[in-house]
Amino acid sequence: MTITFRKIDASNYKNAISLKVNENQADFVAPNWFSILEANYESDEKHPYAIYNDEDLVGFFMYCFYPADEDYPRDSWWLERYMIGKDFQGRGYGKKALKQFLKYFFEKYKVNDILISAVPENYLALTLYEQVGFMRTGEYVGKEIVLELSYSRFKK
C-alpha cells in the first residue's frame, strides 16, 4: 500500500467528485463536489486533497483554518472533511492516510492541535479518530461531536 496525496485540480476533480461513500454513510459527510466548491469560493484556507493508493483515487480530505467566531470560540485548524470511497473501505486506507496526513500537517504548520467533528451515529469514524489519538472535547459544532488531537498525543 502506497498512500499519496494530490491537491485537487483540473486533472483529478472529476474523479474526486465521483467518489462516494456507502448509502448508510451519506448523511455523515458532505459530497466532495460541495467541499471543492467551498475551497474555491469561500476561503484561501481550505485545502482539498485526493487520497491515492498508487494511481487509484481512494479518498478525499479537506483541512481548513477558521478564525474564532460565534460557532467556535478560538482560532483553530480543522480536518473538515475526510472520506474513503465505498469501493475502498475496509482495506486500511482510512487509518493509514489519516496518520500520514496528520504527520504532514503537524510538520508543516507547527501548531499544537487540530480538530475534527463527526455525527454521533458515525461510530466507525469516531473509532478511527480515537484510535489515532483524537479525544472528545465535550463540545459540539451544530449536532457534531468535536474531537481534538494535540501533537503530543498523536500516535504516528
N, CA, C and O atoms as a GROMACS GRO file, in nm:
protein
  624
    1MET      N    1   0.085  -0.118   0.000
    1MET     CA    2   0.000   0.000   0.000
    1MET      C    3   0.090   0.124   0.000
    1MET      O    4   0.171   0.144   0.090
    2THR      N    5   0.073   0.207  -0.103
    2THR     CA    6   0.149   0.331  -0.113
    2THR      C    7   0.051   0.447  -0.120
    2THR      O    8  -0.009   0.473  -0.224
    3ILE      N    9   0.034   0.516  -0.007
    3ILE     CA   10  -0.060   0.627   0.002
    3ILE      C   11   0.010   0.757  -0.030
    3ILE      O   12   0.117   0.787   0.024
    4THR      N   13  -0.050   0.835  -0.119
    4THR     CA   14  -0.001   0.970  -0.151
    4THR      C   15  -0.120   1.064  -0.156
    4THR      O   16  -0.235   1.022  -0.168
    5PHE      N   17  -0.090   1.192  -0.147
    5PHE     CA   18  -0.193   1.296  -0.155
    5PHE      C   19  -0.162   1.386  -0.274
    5PHE      O   20  -0.046   1.416  -0.303
    6ARG      N   21  -0.268   1.428  -0.342
    6ARG     CA   22  -0.254   1.524  -0.451
    6ARG      C   23  -0.360   1.630  -0.434
    6ARG      O   24  -0.477   1.601  -0.410
    7LYS      N   25  -0.317   1.755  -0.447
    7LYS     CA   26  -0.414   1.865  -0.441
    7LYS      C   27  -0.520   1.845  -0.547
    7LYS      O   28  -0.493   1.795  -0.656
    8ILE      N   29  -0.642   1.884  -0.515
    8ILE     CA   30  -0.748   1.877  -0.614
    8ILE      C   31  -0.723   1.985  -0.718
    8ILE      O   32  -0.705   2.102  -0.684
    9ASP      N   33  -0.722   1.945  -0.844
    9ASP     CA   34  -0.700   2.039  -0.954
    9ASP      C   35  -0.775   1.988  -1.077
    9ASP      O   36  -0.856   1.896  -1.068
   10ALA      N   37  -0.746   2.048  -1.192
   10ALA     CA   38  -0.816   2.012  -1.316
   10ALA      C   39  -0.795   1.866  -1.356
   10ALA      O   40  -0.877   1.809  -1.427
   11SER      N   41  -0.686   1.806  -1.311
   11SER     CA   42  -0.657   1.668  -1.351
   11SER      C   43  -0.733   1.562  -1.271
   11SER      O   44  -0.743   1.448  -1.314
   12ASN      N   45  -0.786   1.599  -1.154
   12ASN     CA   46  -0.846   1.494  -1.071
   12ASN      C   47  -0.980   1.531  -1.007
   12ASN      O   48  -1.039   1.448  -0.938
   13TYR      N   49  -1.029   1.652  -1.029
   13TYR     CA   50  -1.152   1.692  -0.959
   13TYR      C   51  -1.272   1.607  -1.000
   13TYR      O   52  -1.358   1.578  -0.917
   14LYS      N   53  -1.281   1.566  -1.126
   14LYS     CA   54  -1.395   1.485  -1.169
   14LYS      C   55  -1.394   1.348  -1.100
   14LYS      O   56  -1.498   1.299  -1.057
   15ASN      N   57  -1.277   1.288  -1.089
   15ASN     CA   58  -1.268   1.160  -1.019
   15ASN      C   59  -1.298   1.176  -0.870
   15ASN      O   60  -1.362   1.090  -0.810
   16ALA      N   61  -1.253   1.286  -0.812
   16ALA     CA   62  -1.282   1.310  -0.670
   16ALA      C   63  -1.432   1.329  -0.647
   16ALA      O   64  -1.487   1.281  -0.548
   17ILE      N   65  -1.497   1.399  -0.738
   17ILE     CA   66  -1.641   1.423  -0.728
   17ILE      C   67  -1.719   1.292  -0.739
   17ILE      O   68  -1.822   1.274  -0.674
   18SER      N   69  -1.670   1.200  -0.822
   18SER     CA   70  -1.742   1.075  -0.843
   18SER      C   71  -1.726   0.976  -0.728
   18SER      O   72  -1.800   0.878  -0.720
   19LEU      N   73  -1.631   1.000  -0.640
   19LEU     CA   74  -1.608   0.912  -0.526
   19LEU      C   75  -1.721   0.928  -0.424
   19LEU      O   76  -1.750   1.039  -0.381
   20LYS      N   77  -1.782   0.819  -0.386
   20LYS     CA   78  -1.897   0.821  -0.295
   20LYS      C   79  -1.874   0.729  -0.176
   20LYS      O   80  -1.794   0.635  -0.183
   21VAL      N   81  -1.946   0.756  -0.068
   21VAL     CA   82  -1.947   0.665   0.047
   21VAL      C   83  -2.067   0.572   0.033
   21VAL      O   84  -2.148   0.590  -0.058
   22ASN      N   85  -2.079   0.474   0.120
   22ASN     CA   86  -2.195   0.385   0.120
   22ASN      C   87  -2.321   0.465   0.151
   22ASN      O   88  -2.316   0.569   0.216
   23GLU      N   89  -2.434   0.415   0.104
   23GLU     CA   90  -2.562   0.485   0.125
   23GLU      C   91  -2.588   0.515   0.272
   23GLU      O   92  -2.636   0.623   0.305
   24ASN      N   93  -2.556   0.420   0.360
   24ASN     CA   94  -2.581   0.442   0.503
   24ASN      C   95  -2.485   0.542   0.566
   24ASN      O   96  -2.499   0.576   0.684
   25GLN      N   97  -2.388   0.591   0.490
   25GLN     CA   98  -2.293   0.692   0.538
   25GLN      C   99  -2.318   0.829   0.475
   25GLN      O  100  -2.251   0.927   0.510
   26ALA      N  101  -2.411   0.837   0.383
   26ALA     CA  102  -2.431   0.959   0.304
   26ALA      C  103  -2.462   1.082   0.390
   26ALA      O  104  -2.428   1.194   0.351
   27ASP      N  105  -2.525   1.064   0.504
   27ASP     CA  106  -2.557   1.178   0.590
   27ASP      C  107  -2.442   1.217   0.683
   27ASP      O  108  -2.454   1.312   0.760
   28PHE      N  109  -2.331   1.144   0.675
   28PHE     CA  110  -2.219   1.169   0.766
   28PHE      C  111  -2.116   1.266   0.711
   28PHE      O  112  -2.041   1.326   0.789
   29VAL      N  113  -2.109   1.285   0.580
   29VAL     CA  114  -2.006   1.371   0.521
   29VAL      C  115  -2.065   1.440   0.399
   29VAL      O  116  -2.142   1.381   0.323
   30ALA      N  117  -2.027   1.566   0.380
   30ALA     CA  118  -2.075   1.641   0.264
   30ALA      C  119  -2.017   1.579   0.136
   30ALA      O  120  -1.907   1.523   0.140
   31PRO      N  121  -2.089   1.590   0.026
   31PRO     CA  122  -2.034   1.539  -0.101
   31PRO      C  123  -1.904   1.613  -0.137
   31PRO      O  124  -1.888   1.731  -0.106
   32ASN      N  125  -1.815   1.543  -0.203
   32ASN     CA  126  -1.686   1.603  -0.239
   32ASN      C  127  -1.702   1.725  -0.329
   32ASN      O  128  -1.623   1.819  -0.319
   33TRP      N  129  -1.802   1.725  -0.418
   33TRP     CA  130  -1.821   1.841  -0.506
   33TRP      C  131  -1.848   1.966  -0.424
   33TRP      O  132  -1.805   2.076  -0.459
   34PHE      N  133  -1.921   1.951  -0.313
   34PHE     CA  134  -1.953   2.066  -0.228
   34PHE      C  135  -1.826   2.118  -0.160
   34PHE      O  136  -1.805   2.240  -0.152
   35SER      N  137  -1.743   2.028  -0.112
   35SER     CA  138  -1.617   2.068  -0.049
   35SER      C  139  -1.526   2.141  -0.147
   35SER      O  140  -1.463   2.241  -0.111
   36ILE      N  141  -1.519   2.092  -0.270
   36ILE     CA  142  -1.435   2.155  -0.372
   36ILE      C  143  -1.487   2.295  -0.404
   36ILE      O  144  -1.409   2.388  -0.422
   37LEU      N  145  -1.618   2.310  -0.412
   37LEU     CA  146  -1.676   2.444  -0.433
   37LEU      C  147  -1.643   2.536  -0.317
   37LEU      O  148  -1.602   2.650  -0.338
   38GLU      N  149  -1.658   2.488  -0.195
   38GLU     CA  150  -1.624   2.570  -0.078
   38GLU      C  151  -1.479   2.616  -0.085
   38GLU      O  152  -1.449   2.733  -0.061
   39ALA      N  153  -1.390   2.524  -0.117
   39ALA     CA  154  -1.247   2.557  -0.122
   39ALA      C  155  -1.217   2.663  -0.227
   39ALA      O  156  -1.128   2.746  -0.209
   40ASN      N  157  -1.291   2.661  -0.336
   40ASN     CA  158  -1.264   2.756  -0.444
   40ASN      C  159  -1.332   2.891  -0.426
   40ASN      O  160  -1.288   2.990  -0.484
   41TYR      N  161  -1.438   2.897  -0.346
   41TYR     CA  162  -1.514   3.021  -0.337
   41TYR      C  163  -1.528   3.080  -0.198
   41TYR      O  164  -1.572   3.194  -0.186
   42GLU      N  165  -1.492   3.008  -0.094
   42GLU     CA  166  -1.514   3.061   0.040
   42GLU      C  167  -1.389   3.110   0.110
   42GLU      O  168  -1.396   3.207   0.186
   43SER      N  169  -1.276   3.046   0.088
   43SER     CA  170  -1.159   3.080   0.168
   43SER      C  171  -1.032   3.030   0.103
   43SER      O  172  -1.030   2.928   0.035
   44ASP      N  173  -0.925   3.106   0.125
   44ASP     CA  174  -0.793   3.059   0.082
   44ASP      C  175  -0.736   2.956   0.180
   44ASP      O  176  -0.634   2.894   0.153
   45GLU      N  177  -0.802   2.939   0.292
   45GLU     CA  178  -0.753   2.847   0.394
   45GLU      C  179  -0.829   2.716   0.398
   45GLU      O  180  -0.835   2.650   0.502
   46LYS      N  181  -0.888   2.676   0.285
   46LYS     CA  182  -0.948   2.543   0.271
   46LYS      C  183  -0.863   2.468   0.169
   46LYS      O  184  -0.842   2.514   0.057
   47HIS      N  185  -0.815   2.353   0.209
   47HIS     CA  186  -0.718   2.279   0.128
   47HIS      C  187  -0.771   2.139   0.096
   47HIS      O  188  -0.760   2.049   0.179
   48PRO      N  189  -0.828   2.120  -0.024
   48PRO     CA  190  -0.882   1.989  -0.062
   48PRO      C  191  -0.776   1.901  -0.130
   48PRO      O  192  -0.699   1.947  -0.214
   49TYR      N  193  -0.775   1.775  -0.091
   49TYR     CA  194  -0.678   1.679  -0.145
   49TYR      C  195  -0.746   1.547  -0.178
   49TYR      O  196  -0.844   1.507  -0.113
   50ALA      N  197  -0.694   1.481  -0.277
   50ALA     CA  198  -0.733   1.344  -0.310
   50ALA      C  199  -0.633   1.250  -0.244
   50ALA      O  200  -0.514   1.279  -0.235
   51ILE      N  201  -0.684   1.137  -0.200
   51ILE     CA  202  -0.600   1.031  -0.142
   51ILE      C  203  -0.586   0.922  -0.246
   51ILE      O  204  -0.685   0.871  -0.299
   52TYR      N  205  -0.462   0.886  -0.276
   52TYR     CA  206  -0.435   0.782  -0.374
   52TYR      C  207  -0.365   0.664  -0.308
   52TYR      O  208  -0.284   0.681  -0.218
   53ASN      N  209  -0.399   0.546  -0.355
   53ASN     CA  210  -0.318   0.427  -0.333
   53ASN      C  211  -0.258   0.394  -0.468
   53ASN      O  212  -0.330   0.354  -0.560
   54ASP      N  213  -0.129   0.410  -0.480
   54ASP     CA  214  -0.063   0.405  -0.610
   54ASP      C  215  -0.134   0.504  -0.703
   54ASP      O  216  -0.129   0.624  -0.677
   55GLU      N  217  -0.198   0.458  -0.809
   55GLU     CA  218  -0.267   0.550  -0.901
   55GLU      C  219  -0.419   0.550  -0.884
   55GLU      O  220  -0.489   0.617  -0.958
   56ASP      N  221  -0.470   0.475  -0.786
   56ASP     CA  222  -0.614   0.470  -0.762
   56ASP      C  223  -0.654   0.578  -0.662
   56ASP      O  224  -0.601   0.585  -0.552
   57LEU      N  225  -0.749   0.662  -0.703
   57LEU     CA  226  -0.804   0.761  -0.612
   57LEU      C  227  -0.899   0.689  -0.518
   57LEU      O  228  -1.001   0.636  -0.561
   58VAL      N  229  -0.865   0.686  -0.388
   58VAL     CA  230  -0.942   0.606  -0.292
   58VAL      C  231  -1.017   0.692  -0.190
   58VAL      O  232  -1.107   0.642  -0.123
   59GLY      N  233  -0.980   0.820  -0.179
   59GLY     CA  234  -1.045   0.902  -0.077
   59GLY      C  235  -1.022   1.050  -0.099
   59GLY      O  236  -0.960   1.091  -0.198
   60PHE      N  237  -1.074   1.128  -0.006
   60PHE     CA  238  -1.072   1.273  -0.016
   60PHE      C  239  -1.066   1.332   0.125
   60PHE      O  240  -1.125   1.278   0.218
   61PHE      N  241  -0.994   1.442   0.138
   61PHE     CA  242  -1.000   1.517   0.263
   61PHE      C  243  -0.982   1.666   0.233
   61PHE      O  244  -0.931   1.705   0.128
   62MET      N  245  -1.025   1.746   0.329
   62MET     CA  246  -1.005   1.889   0.320
   62MET      C  247  -0.978   1.940   0.461
   62MET      O  248  -1.054   1.916   0.554
   63TYR      N  249  -0.866   2.011   0.474
   63TYR     CA  250  -0.838   2.072   0.603
   63TYR      C  251  -0.848   2.223   0.588
   63TYR      O  252  -0.829   2.277   0.479
   64CYS      N  253  -0.878   2.292   0.701
   64CYS     CA  254  -0.914   2.434   0.696
   64CYS      C  255  -0.866   2.506   0.822
   64CYS      O  256  -0.848   2.445   0.928
   65PHE      N  257  -0.848   2.634   0.808
   65PHE     CA  258  -0.824   2.721   0.923
   65PHE      C  259  -0.944   2.812   0.939
   65PHE      O  260  -0.993   2.871   0.843
   66TYR      N  261  -0.991   2.824   1.063
   66TYR     CA  262  -1.102   2.914   1.094
   66TYR      C  263  -1.063   3.008   1.208
   66TYR      O  264  -1.021   2.962   1.314
   67PRO      N  265  -1.077   3.137   1.186
   67PRO     CA  266  -1.059   3.229   1.299
   67PRO      C  267  -1.176   3.212   1.396
   67PRO      O  268  -1.283   3.164   1.358
   68ALA      N  269  -1.156   3.252   1.519
   68ALA     CA  270  -1.262   3.243   1.620
   68ALA      C  271  -1.387   3.316   1.572
   68ALA      O  272  -1.378   3.422   1.511
   69ASP      N  273  -1.504   3.258   1.601
   69ASP     CA  274  -1.632   3.321   1.567
   69ASP      C  275  -1.740   3.267   1.661
   69ASP      O  276  -1.709   3.201   1.760
   70GLU      N  277  -1.865   3.295   1.629
   70GLU     CA  278  -1.974   3.251   1.717
   70GLU      C  279  -1.993   3.100   1.715
   70GLU      O  280  -2.050   3.044   1.809
   71ASP      N  281  -1.946   3.032   1.609
   71ASP     CA  282  -1.959   2.885   1.604
   71ASP      C  283  -1.853   2.814   1.688
   71ASP      O  284  -1.880   2.710   1.748
   72TYR      N  285  -1.732   2.872   1.691
   72TYR     CA  286  -1.625   2.813   1.771
   72TYR      C  287  -1.539   2.926   1.825
   72TYR      O  288  -1.497   3.013   1.749
   73PRO      N  289  -1.512   2.926   1.956
   73PRO     CA  290  -1.458   3.045   2.022
   73PRO      C  291  -1.308   3.071   2.009
   73PRO      O  292  -1.258   3.166   2.069
   74ARG      N  293  -1.236   2.991   1.933
   74ARG     CA  294  -1.092   3.017   1.920
   74ARG      C  295  -1.045   2.988   1.777
   74ARG      O  296  -1.106   2.909   1.705
   75ASP      N  297  -0.936   3.052   1.740
   75ASP     CA  298  -0.874   3.020   1.612
   75ASP      C  299  -0.842   2.872   1.611
   75ASP      O  300  -0.794   2.818   1.711
   76SER      N  301  -0.867   2.805   1.499
   76SER     CA  302  -0.847   2.661   1.500
   76SER      C  303  -0.831   2.604   1.360
   76SER      O  304  -0.890   2.652   1.263
   77TRP      N  305  -0.749   2.500   1.354
   77TRP     CA  306  -0.735   2.419   1.233
   77TRP      C  307  -0.828   2.299   1.247
   77TRP      O  308  -0.841   2.241   1.355
   78TRP      N  309  -0.892   2.263   1.135
   78TRP     CA  310  -0.986   2.151   1.132
   78TRP      C  311  -0.954   2.059   1.016
   78TRP      O  312  -0.921   2.104   0.907
   79LEU      N  313  -0.965   1.931   1.039
   79LEU     CA  314  -0.976   1.835   0.930
   79LEU      C  315  -1.126   1.829   0.905
   79LEU      O  316  -1.198   1.750   0.966
   80GLU      N  317  -1.171   1.914   0.814
   80GLU     CA  318  -1.314   1.938   0.798
   80GLU      C  319  -1.386   1.825   0.724
   80GLU      O  320  -1.502   1.796   0.754
   81ARG      N  321  -1.320   1.764   0.629
   81ARG     CA  322  -1.381   1.653   0.554
   81ARG      C  323  -1.280   1.540   0.546
   81ARG      O  324  -1.161   1.561   0.528
   82TYR      N  325  -1.331   1.420   0.559
   82TYR     CA  326  -1.246   1.303   0.546
   82TYR      C  327  -1.333   1.186   0.503
   82TYR      O  328  -1.430   1.154   0.571
   83MET      N  329  -1.299   1.124   0.393
   83MET     CA  330  -1.376   1.010   0.346
   83MET      C  331  -1.290   0.916   0.263
   83MET      O  332  -1.195   0.956   0.197
   84ILE      N  333  -1.329   0.789   0.269
   84ILE     CA  334  -1.272   0.686   0.182
   84ILE      C  335  -1.389   0.634   0.098
   84ILE      O  336  -1.496   0.605   0.152
   85GLY      N  337  -1.369   0.623  -0.032
   85GLY     CA  338  -1.474   0.577  -0.122
   85GLY      C  339  -1.525   0.438  -0.085
   85GLY      O  340  -1.450   0.355  -0.034
   86LYS      N  341  -1.653   0.415  -0.111
   86LYS     CA  342  -1.717   0.290  -0.070
   86LYS      C  343  -1.647   0.166  -0.125
   86LYS      O  344  -1.644   0.063  -0.058
   87ASP      N  345  -1.591   0.175  -0.245
   87ASP     CA  346  -1.524   0.058  -0.304
   87ASP      C  347  -1.388   0.030  -0.242
   87ASP      O  348  -1.326  -0.072  -0.272
   88PHE      N  349  -1.340   0.120  -0.155
   88PHE     CA  350  -1.206   0.106  -0.098
   88PHE      C  351  -1.207   0.095   0.054
   88PHE      O  352  -1.102   0.085   0.117
   89GLN      N  353  -1.324   0.096   0.113
   89GLN     CA  354  -1.335   0.088   0.259
   89GLN      C  355  -1.301  -0.052   0.308
   89GLN      O  356  -1.317  -0.151   0.237
   90GLY      N  357  -1.253  -0.058   0.432
   90GLY     CA  358  -1.222  -0.187   0.494
   90GLY      C  359  -1.089  -0.245   0.454
   90GLY      O  360  -1.062  -0.362   0.482
   91ARG      N  361  -1.004  -0.167   0.390
   91ARG     CA  362  -0.874  -0.216   0.345
   91ARG      C  363  -0.757  -0.150   0.417
   91ARG      O  364  -0.641  -0.176   0.385
   92GLY      N  365  -0.786  -0.064   0.514
   92GLY     CA  366  -0.679   0.003   0.589
   92GLY      C  367  -0.638   0.138   0.534
   92GLY      O  368  -0.552   0.204   0.593
   93TYR      N  369  -0.696   0.181   0.423
   93TYR     CA  370  -0.659   0.310   0.365
   93TYR      C  371  -0.692   0.426   0.458
   93TYR      O  372  -0.615   0.522   0.469
   94GLY      N  373  -0.807   0.418   0.524
   94GLY     CA  374  -0.852   0.530   0.608
   94GLY      C  375  -0.754   0.561   0.720
   94GLY      O  376  -0.716   0.676   0.739
   95LYS      N  377  -0.715   0.459   0.792
   95LYS     CA  378  -0.624   0.479   0.906
   95LYS      C  379  -0.485   0.522   0.859
   95LYS      O  380  -0.426   0.614   0.915
   96LYS      N  381  -0.435   0.454   0.757
   96LYS     CA  382  -0.300   0.486   0.709
   96LYS      C  383  -0.296   0.629   0.654
   96LYS      O  384  -0.203   0.704   0.683
   97ALA      N  385  -0.394   0.666   0.574
   97ALA     CA  386  -0.396   0.800   0.516
   97ALA      C  387  -0.414   0.907   0.623
   97ALA      O  388  -0.353   1.013   0.616
   98LEU      N  389  -0.498   0.879   0.723
   98LEU     CA  390  -0.519   0.976   0.830
   98LEU      C  391  -0.390   1.000   0.907
   98LEU      O  392  -0.354   1.114   0.934
   99LYS      N  393  -0.320   0.895   0.943
   99LYS     CA  394  -0.193   0.910   1.014
   99LYS      C  395  -0.091   0.986   0.929
   99LYS      O  396  -0.018   1.072   0.979
  100GLN      N  397  -0.088   0.954   0.801
  100GLN     CA  398   0.007   1.020   0.711
  100GLN      C  399  -0.027   1.169   0.697
  100GLN      O  400   0.063   1.253   0.698
  101PHE      N  401  -0.156   1.201   0.685
  101PHE     CA  402  -0.196   1.341   0.678
  101PHE      C  403  -0.156   1.415   0.805
  101PHE      O  404  -0.100   1.524   0.798
  102LEU      N  405  -0.183   1.356   0.921
  102LEU     CA  406  -0.153   1.424   1.048
  102LEU      C  407  -0.004   1.448   1.064
  102LEU      O  408   0.037   1.554   1.112
  103LYS      N  409   0.077   1.353   1.024
  103LYS     CA  410   0.223   1.373   1.028
  103LYS      C  411   0.261   1.491   0.940
  103LYS      O  412   0.336   1.578   0.982
  104TYR      N  413   0.209   1.494   0.818
  104TYR     CA  414   0.234   1.606   0.726
  104TYR      C  415   0.187   1.738   0.787
  104TYR      O  416   0.260   1.837   0.786
  105PHE      N  417   0.066   1.739   0.840
  105PHE     CA  418   0.007   1.861   0.894
  105PHE      C  419   0.090   1.918   1.008
  105PHE      O  420   0.125   2.036   1.007
  106PHE      N  421   0.123   1.835   1.106
  106PHE     CA  422   0.198   1.885   1.222
  106PHE      C  423   0.338   1.931   1.182
  106PHE      O  424   0.390   2.028   1.239
  107GLU      N  425   0.401   1.864   1.087
  107GLU     CA  426   0.533   1.908   1.041
  107GLU      C  427   0.525   2.039   0.966
  107GLU      O  428   0.612   2.125   0.983
  108LYS      N  429   0.424   2.056   0.883
  108LYS     CA  430   0.411   2.177   0.800
  108LYS      C  431   0.372   2.300   0.881
  108LYS      O  432   0.430   2.407   0.863
  109TYR      N  433   0.274   2.286   0.970
  109TYR     CA  434   0.216   2.403   1.035
  109TYR      C  435   0.270   2.430   1.175
  109TYR      O  436   0.249   2.540   1.228
  110LYS      N  437   0.338   2.336   1.235
  110LYS     CA  438   0.398   2.358   1.368
  110LYS      C  439   0.298   2.413   1.468
  110LYS      O  440   0.331   2.503   1.545
  111VAL      N  441   0.177   2.360   1.467
  111VAL     CA  442   0.074   2.401   1.563
  111VAL      C  443   0.057   2.291   1.667
  111VAL      O  444   0.108   2.180   1.650
  112ASN      N  445  -0.014   2.323   1.773
  112ASN     CA  446  -0.028   2.228   1.882
  112ASN      C  447  -0.143   2.129   1.865
  112ASN      O  448  -0.141   2.021   1.924
  113ASP      N  449  -0.244   2.166   1.784
  113ASP     CA  450  -0.358   2.076   1.774
  113ASP      C  451  -0.438   2.096   1.646
  113ASP      O  452  -0.423   2.196   1.575
  114ILE      N  453  -0.522   1.998   1.621
  114ILE     CA  454  -0.616   2.002   1.508
  114ILE      C  455  -0.746   1.941   1.557
  114ILE      O  456  -0.747   1.852   1.643
  115LEU      N  457  -0.856   1.990   1.503
  115LEU     CA  458  -0.989   1.945   1.542
  115LEU      C  459  -1.056   1.870   1.428
  115LEU      O  460  -1.023   1.890   1.311
  116ILE      N  461  -1.150   1.786   1.463
  116ILE     CA  462  -1.234   1.716   1.367
  116ILE      C  463  -1.369   1.697   1.435
  116ILE      O  464  -1.379   1.700   1.557
  117SER      N  465  -1.473   1.678   1.356
  117SER     CA  466  -1.604   1.652   1.416
  117SER      C  467  -1.672   1.539   1.341
  117SER      O  468  -1.637   1.507   1.227
  118ALA      N  469  -1.769   1.479   1.407
  118ALA     CA  470  -1.846   1.369   1.347
  118ALA      C  471  -1.983   1.364   1.412
  118ALA      O  472  -2.000   1.398   1.529
  119VAL      N  473  -2.080   1.319   1.334
  119VAL     CA  474  -2.213   1.299   1.392
  119VAL      C  475  -2.205   1.182   1.489
  119VAL      O  476  -2.129   1.088   1.466
  120PRO      N  477  -2.282   1.186   1.597
  120PRO     CA  478  -2.273   1.080   1.699
  120PRO      C  479  -2.298   0.940   1.644
  120PRO      O  480  -2.245   0.843   1.699
  121GLU      N  481  -2.377   0.926   1.539
  121GLU     CA  482  -2.408   0.794   1.483
  121GLU      C  483  -2.296   0.737   1.395
  121GLU      O  484  -2.303   0.621   1.354
  122ASN      N  485  -2.195   0.816   1.367
  122ASN     CA  486  -2.086   0.771   1.281
  122ASN      C  487  -1.980   0.701   1.366
  122ASN      O  488  -1.869   0.751   1.385
  123TYR      N  489  -2.017   0.583   1.416
  123TYR     CA  490  -1.931   0.509   1.507
  123TYR      C  491  -1.796   0.473   1.446
  123TYR      O  492  -1.694   0.479   1.513
  124LEU      N  493  -1.795   0.435   1.319
  124LEU     CA  494  -1.669   0.396   1.255
  124LEU      C  495  -1.571   0.511   1.251
  124LEU      O  496  -1.453   0.494   1.280
  125ALA      N  497  -1.620   0.630   1.214
  125ALA     CA  498  -1.531   0.746   1.209
  125ALA      C  499  -1.482   0.784   1.348
  125ALA      O  500  -1.363   0.809   1.367
  126LEU      N  501  -1.572   0.787   1.445
  126LEU     CA  502  -1.533   0.822   1.581
  126LEU      C  503  -1.428   0.725   1.634
  126LEU      O  504  -1.332   0.766   1.700
  127THR      N  505  -1.446   0.597   1.606
  127THR     CA  506  -1.348   0.495   1.650
  127THR      C  507  -1.214   0.518   1.583
  127THR      O  508  -1.110   0.514   1.649
  128LEU      N  509  -1.215   0.542   1.453
  128LEU     CA  510  -1.090   0.569   1.380
  128LEU      C  511  -1.019   0.690   1.438
  128LEU      O  512  -0.899   0.683   1.466
  129TYR      N  513  -1.090   0.799   1.457
  129TYR     CA  514  -1.029   0.921   1.508
  129TYR      C  515  -0.968   0.898   1.647
  129TYR      O  516  -0.859   0.946   1.676
  130GLU      N  517  -1.039   0.826   1.731
  130GLU     CA  518  -0.989   0.800   1.865
  130GLU      C  519  -0.869   0.705   1.862
  130GLU      O  520  -0.780   0.716   1.947
  131GLN      N  521  -0.864   0.613   1.766
  131GLN     CA  522  -0.750   0.521   1.755
  131GLN      C  523  -0.621   0.594   1.724
  131GLN      O  524  -0.513   0.550   1.764
  132VAL      N  525  -0.629   0.706   1.651
  132VAL     CA  526  -0.506   0.779   1.619
  132VAL      C  527  -0.475   0.888   1.721
  132VAL      O  528  -0.377   0.960   1.706
  133GLY      N  529  -0.559   0.900   1.826
  133GLY     CA  530  -0.527   0.991   1.934
  133GLY      C  531  -0.622   1.107   1.956
  133GLY      O  532  -0.608   1.179   2.055
  134PHE      N  533  -0.720   1.128   1.868
  134PHE     CA  534  -0.818   1.234   1.891
  134PHE      C  535  -0.896   1.203   2.019
  134PHE      O  536  -0.923   1.087   2.050
  135MET      N  537  -0.929   1.308   2.092
  135MET     CA  538  -1.009   1.293   2.213
  135MET      C  539  -1.130   1.385   2.205
  135MET      O  540  -1.122   1.498   2.156
  136ARG      N  541  -1.242   1.336   2.254
  136ARG     CA  542  -1.364   1.416   2.256
  136ARG      C  543  -1.345   1.533   2.351
  136ARG      O  544  -1.294   1.517   2.462
  137THR      N  545  -1.388   1.651   2.307
  137THR     CA  546  -1.371   1.771   2.389
  137THR      C  547  -1.492   1.799   2.477
  137THR      O  548  -1.483   1.879   2.571
  138GLY      N  549  -1.605   1.734   2.449
  138GLY     CA  550  -1.729   1.765   2.518
  138GLY      C  551  -1.806   1.876   2.449
  138GLY      O  552  -1.917   1.911   2.491
  139GLU      N  553  -1.748   1.930   2.343
  139GLU     CA  554  -1.813   2.037   2.267
  139GLU      C  555  -1.884   1.980   2.145
  139GLU      O  556  -1.857   1.867   2.102
  140TYR      N  557  -1.974   2.060   2.091
  140TYR     CA  558  -2.042   2.025   1.968
  140TYR      C  559  -2.035   2.144   1.873
  140TYR      O  560  -2.036   2.260   1.915
  141VAL      N  561  -2.027   2.114   1.744
  141VAL     CA  562  -2.044   2.214   1.639
  141VAL      C  563  -2.169   2.168   1.564
  141VAL      O  564  -2.169   2.063   1.500
  142GLY      N  565  -2.274   2.247   1.573
  142GLY     CA  566  -2.402   2.200   1.523
  142GLY      C  567  -2.439   2.077   1.603
  142GLY      O  568  -2.443   2.081   1.726
  143LYS      N  569  -2.466   1.967   1.533
  143LYS     CA  570  -2.502   1.841   1.600
  143LYS      C  571  -2.385   1.743   1.605
  143LYS      O  572  -2.402   1.627   1.640
  144GLU      N  573  -2.265   1.792   1.567
  144GLU     CA  574  -2.150   1.704   1.558
  144GLU      C  575  -2.061   1.713   1.682
  144GLU      O  576  -2.040   1.820   1.738
  145ILE      N  577  -2.009   1.598   1.722
  145ILE     CA  578  -1.915   1.586   1.832
  145ILE      C  579  -1.779   1.641   1.787
  145ILE      O  580  -1.732   1.606   1.679
  146VAL      N  581  -1.717   1.725   1.868
  146VAL     CA  582  -1.584   1.780   1.838
  146VAL      C  583  -1.479   1.694   1.907
  146VAL      O  584  -1.490   1.661   2.025
  147LEU      N  585  -1.376   1.659   1.830
  147LEU     CA  586  -1.262   1.586   1.883
  147LEU      C  587  -1.136   1.667   1.855
  147LEU      O  588  -1.129   1.737   1.754
  148GLU      N  589  -1.039   1.657   1.943
  148GLU     CA  590  -0.915   1.733   1.929
  148GLU      C  591  -0.797   1.637   1.938
  148GLU      O  592  -0.797   1.543   2.016
  149LEU      N  593  -0.697   1.665   1.856
  149LEU     CA  594  -0.572   1.589   1.863
  149LEU      C  595  -0.459   1.688   1.886
  149LEU      O  596  -0.434   1.776   1.804
  150SER      N  597  -0.391   1.672   1.997
  150SER     CA  598  -0.273   1.755   2.021
  150SER      C  599  -0.152   1.681   1.963
  150SER      O  600  -0.151   1.558   1.954
  151TYR      N  601  -0.054   1.758   1.925
  151TYR     CA  602   0.067   1.697   1.869
  151TYR      C  603   0.126   1.594   1.965
  151TYR      O  604   0.174   1.489   1.923
  152SER      N  605   0.123   1.624   2.094
  152SER     CA  606   0.183   1.533   2.194
  152SER      C  607   0.108   1.401   2.204
  152SER      O  608   0.166   1.302   2.248
  153ARG      N  609  -0.019   1.396   2.165
  153ARG     CA  610  -0.098   1.272   2.171
  153ARG      C  611  -0.100   1.196   2.040
  153ARG      O  612  -0.151   1.084   2.033
  154PHE      N  613  -0.045   1.255   1.936
  154PHE     CA  614  -0.051   1.194   1.804
  154PHE      C  615   0.025   1.062   1.803
  154PHE      O  616   0.143   1.056   1.837
  155LYS      N  617  -0.045   0.954   1.763
  155LYS     CA  618   0.013   0.820   1.757
  155LYS      C  619   0.056   0.792   1.614
  155LYS      O  620  -0.025   0.751   1.530
  156LYS      N  621   0.182   0.813   1.586
  156LYS     CA  622   0.234   0.801   1.449
  156LYS      C  623   0.231   0.662   1.395
  156LYS      O  624   0.272   0.640   1.281
   0.00000   0.00000   0.00000
